[in-house]
Amino acid sequence: MKNQYLEASLQQVPNRHILINMVSRRVRQLIEGFRPLTTTEGNLTHMEIALKEISEGKISFKLPDQKELAEERARKRKKRSL
């Protein structure tokens, strides 16, 4: 079952590093009590639920562009100098 969701998730998020971060963040949310965004049949683990949500497109990601990264770095430098 995991392989099915993993392969489908890799279609949505081709970068494995980003996928790992997305799954780990979502698993933490599910453990804290957040409700699944998809129907869960059977006895799925938190990881399988997260992978299923990603594969169904219910969770996505957006990489920041260079301008956003530069602004964030500037804010952090300014905060440290205070």
Biopython code that builds the backbone (N, CA, C, O; Angstrom):
import numpy as np
from Bio.PDB.StructureBuilder import StructureBuilder

atoms = [
    (1, "MET", "N", (0.835, -1.194, 0.000)),
    (1, "MET", "CA", (0.000, 0.000, 0.000)),
    (1, "MET", "C", (0.880, 1.258, 0.000)),
    (1, "MET", "O", (0.595, 2.222, -0.711)),
    (2, "LYS", "N", (1.963, 1.238, 0.814)),
    (2, "LYS", "CA", (2.832, 2.406, 0.871)),
    (2, "LYS", "C", (3.429, 2.725, -0.487)),
    (2, "LYS", "O", (3.495, 3.889, -0.881)),
    (3, "ASN", "N", (3.867, 1.688, -1.210)),
    (3, "ASN", "CA", (4.477, 1.909, -2.519)),
    (3, "ASN", "C", (3.512, 2.574, -3.478)),
    (3, "ASN", "O", (3.910, 3.427, -4.272)),
    (4, "GLN", "N", (2.245, 2.191, -3.411)),
    (4, "GLN", "CA", (1.229, 2.790, -4.276)),
    (4, "GLN", "C", (1.139, 4.289, -4.012)),
    (4, "GLN", "O", (1.155, 5.086, -4.949)),
    (5, "TYR", "N", (1.044, 4.674, -2.745)),
    (5, "TYR", "CA", (0.942, 6.092, -2.397)),
    (5, "TYR", "C", (2.253, 6.828, -2.653)),
    (5, "TYR", "O", (2.248, 7.992, -3.052)),
    (6, "LEU", "N", (3.375, 6.148, -2.425)),
    (6, "LEU", "CA", (4.674, 6.777, -2.653)),
    (6, "LEU", "C", (4.875, 7.102, -4.121)),
    (6, "LEU", "O", (5.283, 8.214, -4.455)),
    (7, "GLU", "N", (4.597, 6.160, -4.995)),
    (7, "GLU", "CA", (4.759, 6.400, -6.433)),
    (7, "GLU", "C", (3.832, 7.515, -6.908)),
    (7, "GLU", "O", (4.237, 8.367, -7.699)),
    (8, "ALA", "N", (2.600, 7.510, -6.433)),
    (8, "ALA", "CA", (1.652, 8.560, -6.824)),
    (8, "ALA", "C", (2.086, 9.922, -6.276)),
    (8, "ALA", "O", (1.904, 10.941, -6.941)),
    (9, "SER", "N", (2.654, 9.946, -5.075)),
    (9, "SER", "CA", (3.138, 11.200, -4.478)),
    (9, "SER", "C", (4.321, 11.753, -5.252)),
    (9, "SER", "O", (4.454, 12.967, -5.412)),
    (10, "LEU", "N", (5.182, 10.861, -5.734)),
    (10, "LEU", "CA", (6.336, 11.304, -6.515)),
    (10, "LEU", "C", (5.921, 11.916, -7.849)),
    (10, "LEU", "O", (6.685, 12.674, -8.447)),
    (11, "GLN", "N", (4.731, 11.596, -8.315)),
    (11, "GLN", "CA", (4.203, 12.241, -9.520)),
    (11, "GLN", "C", (3.832, 13.693, -9.220)),
    (11, "GLN", "O", (3.980, 14.568, -10.073)),
    (12, "GLN", "N", (3.352, 13.939, -8.009)),
    (12, "GLN", "CA", (2.968, 15.294, -7.597)),
    (12, "GLN", "C", (4.178, 16.124, -7.183)),
    (12, "GLN", "O", (4.260, 17.312, -7.494)),
    (13, "VAL", "N", (5.129, 15.485, -6.469)),
    (13, "VAL", "CA", (6.311, 16.165, -5.938)),
    (13, "VAL", "C", (7.531, 15.380, -6.402)),
    (13, "VAL", "O", (7.926, 14.422, -5.737)),
    (14, "PRO", "N", (8.135, 15.756, -7.523)),
    (14, "PRO", "CA", (9.223, 14.946, -8.072)),
    (14, "PRO", "C", (10.522, 14.988, -7.257)),
    (14, "PRO", "O", (11.364, 14.105, -7.419)),
    (15, "ASN", "N", (10.704, 15.969, -6.404)),
    (15, "ASN", "CA", (11.912, 16.069, -5.595)),
    (15, "ASN", "C", (11.707, 15.294, -4.296)),
    (15, "ASN", "O", (10.858, 15.652, -3.481)),
    (16, "ARG", "N", (12.483, 14.237, -4.110)),
    (16, "ARG", "CA", (12.327, 13.369, -2.934)),
    (16, "ARG", "C", (12.582, 14.102, -1.624)),
    (16, "ARG", "O", (11.932, 13.814, -0.619)),
    (17, "HIS", "N", (13.519, 15.046, -1.622)),
    (17, "HIS", "CA", (13.824, 15.789, -0.396)),
    (17, "HIS", "C", (12.625, 16.632, 0.045)),
    (17, "HIS", "O", (12.291, 16.681, 1.229)),
    (18, "ILE", "N", (11.998, 17.279, -0.900)),
    (18, "ILE", "CA", (10.816, 18.079, -0.582)),
    (18, "ILE", "C", (9.682, 17.165, -0.125)),
    (18, "ILE", "O", (8.964, 17.488, 0.821)),
    (19, "LEU", "N", (9.522, 16.033, -0.792)),
    (19, "LEU", "CA", (8.473, 15.084, -0.406)),
    (19, "LEU", "C", (8.678, 14.592, 1.025)),
    (19, "LEU", "O", (7.719, 14.502, 1.791)),
    (20, "ILE", "N", (9.903, 14.276, 1.385)),
    (20, "ILE", "CA", (10.204, 13.818, 2.748)),
    (20, "ILE", "C", (9.823, 14.886, 3.757)),
    (20, "ILE", "O", (9.215, 14.582, 4.784)),
    (21, "ASN", "N", (10.174, 16.136, 3.475)),
    (21, "ASN", "CA", (9.826, 17.222, 4.396)),
    (21, "ASN", "C", (8.315, 17.411, 4.501)),
    (21, "ASN", "O", (7.790, 17.646, 5.589)),
    (22, "MET", "N", (7.622, 17.310, 3.379)),
    (22, "MET", "CA", (6.168, 17.455, 3.397)),
    (22, "MET", "C", (5.518, 16.346, 4.214)),
    (22, "MET", "O", (4.625, 16.601, 5.022)),
    (23, "VAL", "N", (5.968, 15.119, 4.001)),
    (23, "VAL", "CA", (5.383, 13.982, 4.725)),
    (23, "VAL", "C", (5.668, 14.100, 6.212)),
    (23, "VAL", "O", (4.770, 13.886, 7.026)),
    (24, "SER", "N", (6.899, 14.436, 6.585)),
    (24, "SER", "CA", (7.221, 14.508, 8.012)),
    (24, "SER", "C", (6.432, 15.612, 8.711)),
    (24, "SER", "O", (5.985, 15.433, 9.844)),
    (25, "ARG", "N", (6.260, 16.750, 8.044)),
    (25, "ARG", "CA", (5.474, 17.838, 8.640)),
    (25, "ARG", "C", (4.010, 17.420, 8.800)),
    (25, "ARG", "O", (3.388, 17.683, 9.829)),
    (26, "ARG", "N", (3.475, 16.769, 7.773)),
    (26, "ARG", "CA", (2.068, 16.344, 7.836)),
    (26, "ARG", "C", (1.853, 15.250, 8.871)),
    (26, "ARG", "O", (0.828, 15.240, 9.553)),
    (27, "VAL", "N", (2.808, 14.326, 8.999)),
    (27, "VAL", "CA", (2.704, 13.274, 10.022)),
    (27, "VAL", "C", (2.664, 13.906, 11.405)),
    (27, "VAL", "O", (1.871, 13.495, 12.251)),
    (28, "ARG", "N", (3.513, 14.903, 11.643)),
    (28, "ARG", "CA", (3.486, 15.590, 12.944)),
    (28, "ARG", "C", (2.120, 16.220, 13.195)),
    (28, "ARG", "O", (1.601, 16.150, 14.310)),
    (29, "GLN", "N", (1.534, 16.833, 12.170)),
    (29, "GLN", "CA", (0.210, 17.437, 12.325)),
    (29, "GLN", "C", (-0.839, 16.383, 12.656)),
    (29, "GLN", "O", (-1.685, 16.597, 13.524)),
    (30, "LEU", "N", (-0.787, 15.254, 11.971)),
    (30, "LEU", "CA", (-1.765, 14.187, 12.231)),
    (30, "LEU", "C", (-1.608, 13.638, 13.640)),
    (30, "LEU", "O", (-2.603, 13.352, 14.307)),
    (31, "ILE", "N", (-0.378, 13.489, 14.098)),
    (31, "ILE", "CA", (-0.133, 13.004, 15.459)),
    (31, "ILE", "C", (-0.679, 13.991, 16.480)),
    (31, "ILE", "O", (-1.185, 13.585, 17.527)),
    (32, "GLU", "N", (-0.579, 15.293, 16.183)),
    (32, "GLU", "CA", (-1.089, 16.326, 17.095)),
    (32, "GLU", "C", (-2.611, 16.390, 17.119)),
    (32, "GLU", "O", (-3.190, 17.062, 17.972)),
    (33, "GLY", "N", (-3.261, 15.698, 16.190)),
    (33, "GLY", "CA", (-4.722, 15.673, 16.217)),
    (33, "GLY", "C", (-5.410, 16.291, 15.017)),
    (33, "GLY", "O", (-6.640, 16.307, 14.963)),
    (34, "PHE", "N", (-4.650, 16.804, 14.044)),
    (34, "PHE", "CA", (-5.273, 17.330, 12.840)),
    (34, "PHE", "C", (-6.008, 16.200, 12.127)),
    (34, "PHE", "O", (-5.570, 15.050, 12.159)),
    (35, "ARG", "N", (-7.105, 16.526, 11.497)),
    (35, "ARG", "CA", (-7.899, 15.505, 10.809)),
    (35, "ARG", "C", (-7.365, 15.271, 9.398)),
    (35, "ARG", "O", (-6.874, 16.196, 8.752)),
    (36, "PRO", "N", (-7.464, 14.039, 8.929)),
    (36, "PRO", "CA", (-7.040, 13.741, 7.562)),
    (36, "PRO", "C", (-7.879, 14.503, 6.544)),
    (36, "PRO", "O", (-9.070, 14.731, 6.759)),
    (37, "LEU", "N", (-7.262, 14.892, 5.447)),
    (37, "LEU", "CA", (-7.958, 15.614, 4.386)),
    (37, "LEU", "C", (-8.547, 14.669, 3.350)),
    (37, "LEU", "O", (-9.130, 15.110, 2.360)),
    (38, "THR", "N", (-8.396, 13.391, 3.575)),
    (38, "THR", "CA", (-8.872, 12.372, 2.647)),
    (38, "THR", "C", (-9.586, 11.270, 3.416)),
    (38, "THR", "O", (-9.448, 11.158, 4.635)),
    (39, "THR", "N", (-10.335, 10.475, 2.705)),
    (39, "THR", "CA", (-10.975, 9.345, 3.377)),
    (39, "THR", "C", (-9.927, 8.285, 3.674)),
    (39, "THR", "O", (-9.060, 8.004, 2.846)),
    (40, "THR", "N", (-10.011, 7.711, 4.839)),
    (40, "THR", "CA", (-9.035, 6.697, 5.237)),
    (40, "THR", "C", (-9.747, 5.371, 5.401)),
    (40, "THR", "O", (-10.549, 5.186, 6.317)),
    (41, "GLU", "N", (-9.443, 4.455, 4.501)),
    (41, "GLU", "CA", (-10.041, 3.137, 4.584)),
    (41, "GLU", "C", (-9.044, 2.201, 5.249)),
    (41, "GLU", "O", (-7.838, 2.289, 5.016)),
    (42, "GLY", "N", (-9.551, 1.326, 6.061)),
    (42, "GLY", "CA", (-8.677, 0.355, 6.715)),
    (42, "GLY", "C", (-7.843, 0.972, 7.818)),
    (42, "GLY", "O", (-8.234, 1.959, 8.441)),
    (43, "ASN", "N", (-6.704, 0.379, 8.044)),
    (43, "ASN", "CA", (-5.837, 0.773, 9.136)),
    (43, "ASN", "C", (-4.565, 1.408, 8.563)),
    (43, "ASN", "O", (-3.508, 0.777, 8.554)),
    (44, "LEU", "N", (-4.665, 2.655, 8.084)),
    (44, "LEU", "CA", (-3.528, 3.347, 7.494)),
    (44, "LEU", "C", (-2.692, 4.020, 8.575)),
    (44, "LEU", "O", (-3.227, 4.528, 9.561)),
    (45, "THR", "N", (-1.386, 4.017, 8.384)),
    (45, "THR", "CA", (-0.502, 4.734, 9.302)),
    (45, "THR", "C", (-0.556, 6.217, 8.973)),
    (45, "THR", "O", (-1.084, 6.608, 7.932)),
    (46, "HIS", "N", (-0.012, 7.036, 9.853)),
    (46, "HIS", "CA", (0.036, 8.477, 9.598)),
    (46, "HIS", "C", (0.816, 8.773, 8.319)),
    (46, "HIS", "O", (0.437, 9.657, 7.551)),
    (47, "MET", "N", (1.898, 8.043, 8.090)),
    (47, "MET", "CA", (2.695, 8.247, 6.889)),
    (47, "MET", "C", (1.895, 7.913, 5.634)),
    (47, "MET", "O", (1.966, 8.641, 4.643)),
    (48, "GLU", "N", (1.147, 6.837, 5.665)),
    (48, "GLU", "CA", (0.335, 6.465, 4.504)),
    (48, "GLU", "C", (-0.755, 7.498, 4.245)),
    (48, "GLU", "O", (-1.053, 7.807, 3.091)),
    (49, "ILE", "N", (-1.347, 8.031, 5.299)),
    (49, "ILE", "CA", (-2.364, 9.081, 5.129)),
    (49, "ILE", "C", (-1.740, 10.308, 4.490)),
    (49, "ILE", "O", (-2.312, 10.883, 3.564)),
    (50, "ALA", "N", (-0.562, 10.722, 4.978)),
    (50, "ALA", "CA", (0.114, 11.889, 4.415)),
    (50, "ALA", "C", (0.450, 11.670, 2.951)),
    (50, "ALA", "O", (0.227, 12.557, 2.128)),
    (51, "LEU", "N", (0.981, 10.507, 2.613)),
    (51, "LEU", "CA", (1.304, 10.211, 1.220)),
    (51, "LEU", "C", (0.051, 10.194, 0.352)),
    (51, "LEU", "O", (0.076, 10.661, -0.786)),
    (52, "LYS", "N", (-1.036, 9.661, 0.883)),
    (52, "LYS", "CA", (-2.293, 9.619, 0.122)),
    (52, "LYS", "C", (-2.805, 11.041, -0.127)),
    (52, "LYS", "O", (-3.253, 11.353, -1.230)),
    (53, "GLU", "N", (-2.740, 11.899, 0.890)),
    (53, "GLU", "CA", (-3.185, 13.285, 0.733)),
    (53, "GLU", "C", (-2.359, 13.998, -0.333)),
    (53, "GLU", "O", (-2.905, 14.731, -1.158)),
    (54, "ILE", "N", (-1.052, 13.784, -0.317)),
    (54, "ILE", "CA", (-0.179, 14.419, -1.304)),
    (54, "ILE", "C", (-0.481, 13.878, -2.700)),
    (54, "ILE", "O", (-0.569, 14.639, -3.664)),
    (55, "SER", "N", (-0.638, 12.561, -2.800)),
    (55, "SER", "CA", (-0.897, 11.963, -4.119)),
    (55, "SER", "C", (-2.220, 12.423, -4.708)),
    (55, "SER", "O", (-2.366, 12.485, -5.928)),
    (56, "GLU", "N", (-3.187, 12.745, -3.854)),
    (56, "GLU", "CA", (-4.490, 13.237, -4.322)),
    (56, "GLU", "C", (-4.479, 14.740, -4.587)),
    (56, "GLU", "O", (-5.481, 15.299, -5.031)),
    (57, "GLY", "N", (-3.358, 15.392, -4.319)),
    (57, "GLY", "CA", (-3.253, 16.826, -4.574)),
    (57, "GLY", "C", (-3.880, 17.688, -3.502)),
    (57, "GLY", "O", (-4.111, 18.877, -3.726)),
    (58, "LYS", "N", (-4.159, 17.121, -2.347)),
    (58, "LYS", "CA", (-4.789, 17.883, -1.267)),
    (58, "LYS", "C", (-3.771, 18.673, -0.462)),
    (58, "LYS", "O", (-4.131, 19.580, 0.289)),
    (59, "ILE", "N", (-2.503, 18.328, -0.620)),
    (59, "ILE", "CA", (-1.411, 19.062, 0.002)),
    (59, "ILE", "C", (-0.398, 19.338, -1.094)),
    (59, "ILE", "O", (-0.013, 18.432, -1.834)),
    (60, "SER", "N", (0.032, 20.586, -1.200)),
    (60, "SER", "CA", (1.005, 20.943, -2.223)),
    (60, "SER", "C", (2.099, 21.813, -1.605)),
    (60, "SER", "O", (2.097, 22.060, -0.399)),
    (61, "PHE", "N", (3.009, 22.264, -2.419)),
    (61, "PHE", "CA", (4.090, 23.105, -1.935)),
    (61, "PHE", "C", (4.361, 24.210, -2.943)),
    (61, "PHE", "O", (3.970, 24.129, -4.108)),
    (62, "LYS", "N", (5.035, 25.233, -2.470)),
    (62, "LYS", "CA", (5.447, 26.338, -3.332)),
    (62, "LYS", "C", (6.848, 26.726, -2.914)),
    (62, "LYS", "O", (7.096, 27.038, -1.749)),
    (63, "LEU", "N", (7.759, 26.705, -3.864)),
    (63, "LEU", "CA", (9.116, 27.144, -3.563)),
    (63, "LEU", "C", (9.169, 28.664, -3.641)),
    (63, "LEU", "O", (8.597, 29.254, -4.557)),
    (64, "PRO", "N", (9.848, 29.308, -2.693)),
    (64, "PRO", "CA", (9.954, 30.769, -2.749)),
    (64, "PRO", "C", (10.846, 31.185, -3.919)),
    (64, "PRO", "O", (11.791, 30.481, -4.276)),
    (65, "ASP", "N", (10.531, 32.336, -4.504)),
    (65, "ASP", "CA", (11.394, 32.825, -5.570)),
    (65, "ASP", "C", (12.581, 33.578, -4.953)),
    (65, "ASP", "O", (12.629, 33.778, -3.740)),
    (66, "GLN", "N", (13.511, 33.983, -5.773)),
    (66, "GLN", "CA", (14.742, 34.608, -5.291)),
    (66, "GLN", "C", (14.467, 35.918, -4.539)),
    (66, "GLN", "O", (15.159, 36.233, -3.571)),
    (67, "LYS", "N", (13.473, 36.668, -4.977)),
    (67, "LYS", "CA", (13.138, 37.934, -4.318)),
    (67, "LYS", "C", (12.646, 37.671, -2.894)),
    (67, "LYS", "O", (13.053, 38.355, -1.955)),
    (68, "GLU", "N", (11.775, 36.684, -2.738)),
    (68, "GLU", "CA", (11.264, 36.339, -1.401)),
    (68, "GLU", "C", (12.396, 35.881, -0.488)),
    (68, "GLU", "O", (12.429, 36.246, 0.687)),
    (69, "LEU", "N", (13.331, 35.080, -1.022)),
    (69, "LEU", "CA", (14.463, 34.619, -0.219)),
    (69, "LEU", "C", (15.338, 35.785, 0.232)),
    (69, "LEU", "O", (15.775, 35.828, 1.382)),
    (70, "ALA", "N", (15.593, 36.728, -0.673)),
    (70, "ALA", "CA", (16.414, 37.899, -0.339)),
    (70, "ALA", "C", (15.733, 38.740, 0.743)),
    (70, "ALA", "O", (16.396, 39.223, 1.661)),
    (71, "GLU", "N", (14.412, 38.916, 0.637)),
    (71, "GLU", "CA", (13.677, 39.694, 1.638)),
    (71, "GLU", "C", (13.723, 39.011, 2.999)),
    (71, "GLU", "O", (13.874, 39.678, 4.023)),
    (72, "GLU", "N", (13.595, 37.696, 3.017)),
    (72, "GLU", "CA", (13.635, 36.945, 4.272)),
    (72, "GLU", "C", (15.013, 37.059, 4.915)),
    (72, "GLU", "O", (15.115, 37.252, 6.127)),
    (73, "ARG", "N", (16.062, 36.945, 4.126)),
    (73, "ARG", "CA", (17.423, 37.087, 4.663)),
    (73, "ARG", "C", (17.635, 38.482, 5.240)),
    (73, "ARG", "O", (18.246, 38.632, 6.298)),
    (74, "ALA", "N", (17.135, 39.496, 4.550)),
    (74, "ALA", "CA", (17.281, 40.873, 5.026)),
    (74, "ALA", "C", (16.552, 41.063, 6.356)),
    (74, "ALA", "O", (17.070, 41.720, 7.259)),
    (75, "ARG", "N", (15.351, 40.491, 6.480)),
    (75, "ARG", "CA", (14.607, 40.594, 7.745)),
    (75, "ARG", "C", (15.371, 39.922, 8.883)),
    (75, "ARG", "O", (15.425, 40.445, 9.996)),
    (76, "LYS", "N", (15.956, 38.765, 8.599)),
    (76, "LYS", "CA", (16.709, 38.048, 9.640)),
    (76, "LYS", "C", (17.947, 38.835, 10.058)),
    (76, "LYS", "O", (18.262, 38.915, 11.245)),
    (77, "ARG", "N", (18.650, 39.416, 9.084)),
    (77, "ARG", "CA", (19.836, 40.234, 9.429)),
    (77, "ARG", "C", (19.436, 41.423, 10.271)),
    (77, "ARG", "O", (20.109, 41.755, 11.246)),
    (78, "LYS", "N", (18.342, 42.065, 9.898)),
    (78, "LYS", "CA", (17.890, 43.249, 10.628)),
    (78, "LYS", "C", (17.491, 42.862, 12.057)),
    (78, "LYS", "O", (17.786, 43.582, 13.011)),
    (79, "LYS", "N", (16.825, 41.730, 12.186)),
    (79, "LYS", "CA", (16.392, 41.246, 13.518)),
    (79, "LYS", "C", (17.603, 40.954, 14.405)),
    (79, "LYS", "O", (17.597, 41.281, 15.592)),
    (80, "ARG", "N", (18.635, 40.343, 13.835)),
    (80, "ARG", "CA", (19.837, 40.030, 14.607)),
    (80, "ARG", "C", (20.596, 41.275, 15.037)),
    (80, "ARG", "O", (21.234, 41.276, 16.090)),
    (81, "SER", "N", (20.537, 42.325, 14.243)),
    (81, "SER", "CA", (21.285, 43.546, 14.564)),
    (81, "SER", "C", (20.612, 44.367, 15.652)),
    (81, "SER", "O", (21.235, 45.266, 16.218)),
    (82, "LEU", "N", (19.357, 44.076, 15.955)),
    (82, "LEU", "CA", (18.641, 44.835, 17.003)),
    (82, "LEU", "C", (19.047, 44.410, 18.342)),
    (82, "LEU", "O", (18.548, 44.939, 19.335)),
]
sb = StructureBuilder()
sb.init_structure("model")
sb.init_model(0)
sb.init_chain("A")
sb.init_seg("    ")
for serial, (resi, resn, name, xyz) in enumerate(atoms, 1):
    if name == "N":
        sb.init_residue(resn, " ", resi, " ")
    sb.init_atom(name, np.array(xyz, "f"), 0.0, 1.0, " ", f" {name:<3s}", serial, name[0])
structure = sb.get_structure()
